[in-house]
Amino acid sequence: MLNATGTHMHMTLKLAGCFILLAASQHASAQTSSRIPEEVRAFIEERKICDHFRGEPAEGDSPEQVERREFLLDSFDIYCAGTDKRLAALKRRYKDNPAAMRRLNAFEEHVE
């Protein structure tokens, strides 16, 4: 039989255990929601390549510069085509994922 002090200690331990479980559950939930989904990571990598080529100089009329410009135009088609729509769709899909939104919001919305 527990006395009043024992009952109080037992209840305190139960409450402490509940708080620990609740905190652990909230931490796990926060970690899950803050993870960057694979399709967002893939978009980020492809978009970085697009942005790299967008930053390359494309002027000049020498044969090398014309060839480089053609290479850049092909690269835009490969890496930049459709990224405006993909970015918008990913933002809609992951609007409740703060980590994903932070990464997605770093990109310009209109590059095409």
Buried (B, 14 or more C-beta within 10 A) or exposed (E): EEEEEEEEEEEEEEEEEEEEEEEEEEEEEEEEEEEBBEBBEEBBEBBEEBBEBBEEEBEEEEEEEEEBBEEBEEBBEEBBEEBBEBBEEBBEBBEEBEBBBEBBEEBEEEBE
